[in-house]
Amino acid sequence: MLLLLVFQVNVDLRAMIMRHDRPDSLYLELGNQFPCVGQIMRMGGATLIAPDVAVTAAHVAMAIQQRNPTVELGGELYGIKEMLIFPQTSQREFNPDLALLRLDREVIGIERARLYTLEPEAGKAIYFVGCGNSGNGKEGVTIRDGKRRGASNIVDSVSATELYFDLDSAEGATELEGINGPGDSGSPTLYKEDGKVYLAGVSSRGVPGPQGVFRYGCGDIHVRVKSFAGIIEELLINPEKWDQDGYRRIIPSERAMPELPEDARGDIIGEFVRVFASRKSEEYERFSQRYRTAEVLAKRTPEERSEWYEQSLIDYGVIEPVIVREVNAEEIETQMITEIGALLTFRFTFSGDEPLKLESVSIE
């Protein structure tokens, strides 16, 4: 059974939002200074903390569990042979949003990050590193090239289990101020001291600001690693503890897509999924012209449909069917796993006329 059925998490991808008055090249250069940070396919980030163990967000681990997942570190791909989700305190969201990944072999030639156990983090200068969609605090998301970028920030406040940051504009900002945005959940909060790199946090979710998400004034919340450092060290030393009560030990596997109805309804849903995977707004417009009813097409201009599609890519990313249920002849309910691991319900309603058309798609 897919464990994600237990959780409903916020739709929130993570990556790097930068200052609008600093060149992108400086952020790219900073990102390359931290080889211990890896990328999990297009799903998120991870940080090497032992020769064959990395840390990521729990919601990222859940999203990749049936995708035959890999982590890219130092230009090499490493398979993920098992994952450990930390005991959860909520049935509605991941808390703590923390997981360990055991790789299929040891990583050679890359120095691991140490777990942060030093003095309180508030007021500390830290670094974020991530790959994926990026942009700046003035314009929002503008770049989707998958390149590694780094940024700096200050820990604004701390709770027992979380770190809090915001994206300051030029006044009060660090030289390369930045914050996580679309594309890299599970990426780290890093602290440097005496040439050593410490993992202080793990990117979990964002908070909209006065101008909305991924713009100046927005916030970011990371898991506070210091609160879990002792437990993590124990798990690294004693692998048998991965089986203790409360933890979810997952062996990833490759899952086949569930069967869609073998008729026009299944064809339309399959094409809808393919269009999201294409990441091209022109593909969505072609889909709309072919499969949407005239009444639906009349409600929005092509530009408005393109805007909805682009925003949906930011909100959801690639989607993949997990469970398909036929409600009746004109309605099919499909649970989709999104790019960050949120499980959403898509309800497809079809016209009863021939040729069959898609009347509506509701997302919950």
C-alpha positions in Angstrom: 0.0 0.0 0.0 1.3 3.4 -0.9 2.1 5.1 2.4 1.3 8.6 1.0 -2.4 7.7 1.4 -1.9 8.5 5.1 -0.8 12.1 4.6 -2.0 15.2 2.9 0.8 17.7 2.6 1.0 21.3 1.3 1.7 21.7 -2.4 5.0 23.4 -2.1 8.1 22.8 -4.2 11.4 24.3 -3.1 14.5 25.8 -4.9 16.3 29.2 -5.0 14.8 32.7 -5.1 17.5 35.4 -5.3 18.1 39.1 -5.1 17.0 40.9 -8.3 20.1 43.2 -8.1 22.8 40.5 -8.1 24.0 38.5 -11.1 22.9 34.9 -11.3 26.5 33.9 -11.9 27.4 34.6 -8.3 24.7 32.3 -7.0 25.8 29.6 -9.4 29.4 29.9 -8.2 28.3 29.7 -4.6 26.2 26.6 -5.2 29.2 24.7 -6.7 31.1 25.2 -3.4 29.0 22.5 -1.7 29.5 19.1 -3.4 27.9 17.3 -0.4 24.5 18.5 -1.7 22.9 16.2 -4.2 19.8 16.2 -6.4 17.1 13.5 -6.2 16.0 13.2 -9.9 13.8 16.3 -10.4 12.1 15.7 -7.0 14.3 17.5 -4.4 17.6 17.7 -2.7 19.6 15.6 -0.3 22.8 16.1 1.8 25.5 13.5 2.3 26.1 12.9 6.1 27.8 9.5 6.0 29.6 7.6 3.2 26.4 5.9 2.1 23.6 8.0 3.9 22.0 11.3 2.9 19.3 13.4 4.6 16.2 14.8 2.8 12.6 15.8 3.5 10.1 13.1 4.4 7.7 14.3 1.7 10.4 13.9 -0.9 11.2 10.4 0.2 7.5 9.5 0.0 7.3 10.9 -3.5 10.2 8.9 -4.8 9.5 5.5 -3.1 8.1 3.9 -6.2 10.1 5.6 -8.9 13.3 3.5 -8.8 15.0 6.7 -7.3 18.6 7.9 -7.7 20.7 10.7 -6.1 23.2 12.7 -8.2 26.4 13.6 -6.2 29.6 14.9 -7.8 28.3 14.0 -11.2 27.6 10.4 -10.4 24.2 8.7 -9.9 23.7 6.6 -6.8 20.7 4.3 -6.3 18.6 4.6 -3.1 18.2 1.1 -1.6 16.2 2.1 1.4 14.6 5.1 3.1 13.7 5.9 6.7 10.8 8.2 7.5 11.0 9.7 11.1 8.1 9.1 13.5 5.3 11.5 12.7 3.3 13.6 15.1 0.5 14.5 12.6 -1.7 12.5 10.3 -2.3 15.6 8.0 1.3 16.7 7.3 4.8 15.6 7.7 6.1 16.7 11.1 9.0 16.3 11.3 9.6 16.5 7.6 12.7 14.4 7.8 14.1 11.2 6.2 17.3 9.3 5.7 18.3 7.7 2.4 20.7 4.7 2.3 22.6 4.7 -1.0 23.6 1.6 -3.0 27.3 2.3 -2.4 29.6 4.6 -0.6 30.3 8.0 -2.1 34.1 8.5 -2.7 35.8 11.9 -2.9 33.1 14.1 -1.4 33.4 15.3 2.2 30.2 14.8 4.1 28.4 17.5 6.0 28.6 17.3 9.8 25.4 17.5 11.9 25.0 20.9 13.5 25.1 20.6 17.3 26.7 24.0 18.1 25.2 27.0 19.9 21.7 28.3 19.1 21.1 29.0 15.4 19.2 32.3 15.7 21.1 35.1 14.1 23.6 32.8 12.4 24.6 33.4 8.8 23.9 30.3 6.7 23.8 29.0 3.1 21.1 27.3 1.1 22.0 25.1 -1.9 19.5 23.8 -4.4 18.8 22.8 -8.1 15.6 23.5 -9.9 13.3 26.4 -10.7 14.7 29.8 -9.6 14.0 33.5 -9.9 14.2 36.7 -7.9 12.3 38.4 -5.2 11.0 41.1 -7.5 9.6 38.9 -10.4 9.2 35.5 -8.8 10.0 32.3 -10.7 11.7 33.0 -14.0 14.4 30.2 -14.5 13.8 26.5 -15.0 17.2 25.2 -15.9 17.9 22.7 -13.1 21.3 24.2 -12.3 22.8 24.2 -8.8 22.7 27.6 -7.0 23.6 28.7 -3.5 22.4 31.7 -1.5 23.0 33.2 1.9 20.5 34.2 4.7 20.2 34.7 8.4 18.3 32.5 10.8 15.5 34.8 11.9 14.1 32.5 14.7 14.1 29.0 16.0 11.5 26.7 17.6 12.1 23.3 19.2 12.1 21.5 15.8 12.2 24.2 13.1 14.2 27.1 11.7 12.6 30.2 10.2 13.9 32.5 7.4 12.5 35.3 5.2 13.6 36.9 2.0 14.7 40.4 2.6 14.9 43.0 -0.1 18.1 45.0 -0.6 17.8 46.8 2.7 18.8 44.4 5.4 19.7 41.6 3.0 22.9 39.6 2.9 25.2 40.1 -0.1 23.7 37.0 -1.9 20.4 36.9 -0.1 18.1 34.1 -1.1 15.5 31.6 0.0 14.2 28.3 -1.2 11.5 28.4 -3.9 10.1 26.0 -6.5 12.0 22.8 -7.1 14.1 21.6 -4.2 12.5 20.3 -1.1 14.9 18.4 1.1 17.8 20.7 0.3 19.9 21.9 3.2 20.5 24.8 5.5 24.3 24.8 5.7 26.6 26.5 8.2 30.4 26.9 7.7 33.0 27.3 10.5 36.7 26.7 10.3 36.4 25.2 6.9 33.9 22.6 8.0 30.3 22.4 6.6 27.5 21.6 9.0 23.9 20.6 8.2 21.7 22.8 10.3 18.4 22.4 8.5 16.3 20.6 5.8 14.0 22.5 3.6 10.4 21.7 4.3 7.8 24.4 3.3 7.4 28.0 2.5 5.2 30.8 3.8 3.7 33.5 1.5 4.6 37.1 2.1 2.8 40.4 1.5 3.5 40.1 -2.2 2.7 36.4 -2.4 5.0 33.3 -2.7 8.6 33.4 -3.9 8.8 37.2 -3.7 10.4 39.6 -1.2 8.9 39.2 2.2 8.0 35.5 1.8 9.3 33.0 4.4 10.8 29.6 4.6 10.6 26.8 7.2 13.3 24.1 7.6 13.5 21.2 9.9 15.9 22.0 12.8 18.6 19.2 12.5 20.1 20.0 15.9 16.9 18.7 17.6 17.4 15.3 15.8 21.2 15.1 15.6 21.5 12.6 18.5 18.9 10.3 17.0 20.4 10.5 13.5 23.9 9.6 14.9 22.4 6.6 16.6 20.7 5.5 13.4 24.0 5.8 11.5 25.9 3.7 14.1 23.2 1.1 14.6 21.4 0.3 11.3 19.2 -2.2 13.2 17.5 0.8 14.8 15.9 1.5 11.4 13.3 -1.1 12.3 12.3 0.4 15.7 8.7 1.3 16.4 7.4 4.5 14.9 9.8 4.7 12.0 8.8 3.8 8.5 11.5 1.8 6.6 10.8 1.8 2.9 12.4 -0.2 0.1 12.0 1.7 -3.1 10.7 0.0 -6.2 9.6 0.8 -9.7 5.8 1.1 -9.9 3.8 0.6 -13.1 1.1 3.2 -13.7 -2.4 2.0 -12.6 -4.7 1.0 -15.4 -6.9 3.7 -16.8 -10.3 2.9 -18.4 -9.8 1.3 -21.8 -12.0 3.9 -23.6 -12.0 7.6 -24.6 -12.1 8.6 -20.9 -8.8 6.8 -20.2 -7.3 8.3 -23.3 -8.1 11.8 -22.2 -6.8 11.3 -18.7 -3.6 9.8 -20.0 -3.1 12.7 -22.4 -3.7 15.1 -19.5 -0.9 13.5 -17.5 1.4 13.5 -20.5 0.8 17.2 -21.1 1.9 18.0 -17.5 5.1 15.9 -18.1 5.8 17.9 -21.3 6.1 21.2 -19.3 5.0 23.0 -22.5 2.1 25.4 -22.5 1.5 24.9 -26.2 0.9 21.2 -25.5 -1.7 22.1 -23.0 -3.4 24.4 -25.5 -3.5 21.6 -28.1 -5.0 19.3 -25.4 -7.6 21.9 -24.6 -8.6 22.5 -28.3 -9.0 18.8 -28.8 -10.6 17.6 -25.6 -12.4 20.5 -23.9 -16.0 21.4 -24.7 -16.8 24.6 -26.6 -18.4 26.1 -23.5 -15.3 25.5 -21.4 -13.0 27.0 -24.1 -15.2 30.1 -24.3 -14.6 30.9 -20.6 -10.9 31.5 -21.0 -8.6 33.0 -23.6 -5.5 30.9 -24.8 -3.4 33.3 -22.7 -5.4 32.7 -19.6 -5.2 28.9 -20.2 -1.5 29.2 -20.6 -1.2 31.2 -17.4 -3.2 28.6 -15.5 -1.0 25.8 -16.8 2.3 27.6 -16.0 1.0 28.3 -12.4 -0.1 24.6 -12.1 3.5 23.5 -13.0 4.8 25.7 -10.2 2.1 24.4 -7.8 2.1 20.7 -8.7 4.9 19.9 -11.2 4.7 16.5 -13.0 1.7 14.4 -11.8 1.4 10.6 -11.8 -1.7 8.5 -11.3 -1.7 6.3 -8.1 -5.3 5.2 -7.8 -8.1 5.3 -10.4 -11.7 5.0 -9.4 -14.8 5.2 -11.7 -17.5 7.1 -9.9 -20.0 6.7 -12.8 -20.0 6.8 -16.6 -19.3 10.5 -16.6 -16.9 10.9 -13.7 -13.6 9.4 -12.8 -11.7 10.1 -9.7 -7.9 9.8 -9.9 -5.5 10.2 -7.1 -2.3 11.8 -8.4 1.1 12.0 -6.7 2.7 15.4 -7.5 6.4 16.2 -8.0 6.9 16.9 -4.3 4.9 13.9 -3.0 1.6 15.6 -2.2 -1.3 13.3 -2.9 -4.1 15.2 -4.7 -7.5 14.0 -6.0 -8.3 15.0 -9.6 -12.0 14.6 -10.6 -12.5 14.4 -14.3 -16.1 15.0 -15.5 -16.9 14.1 -19.1 -19.8 15.1 -21.4 -22.2 12.4 -22.4 -22.1 13.3 -26.0 -20.0 12.0 -28.9 -17.2 12.6 -29.4 -16.5 12.6 -25.7 -15.2 15.8 -24.2 -13.8 16.9 -20.9 -16.2 19.2 -19.1 -14.3 19.9 -15.9 -11.3 18.9 -13.8 -11.5 19.7 -10.0 -8.4 19.3 -7.8 -8.6 18.7 -4.1 
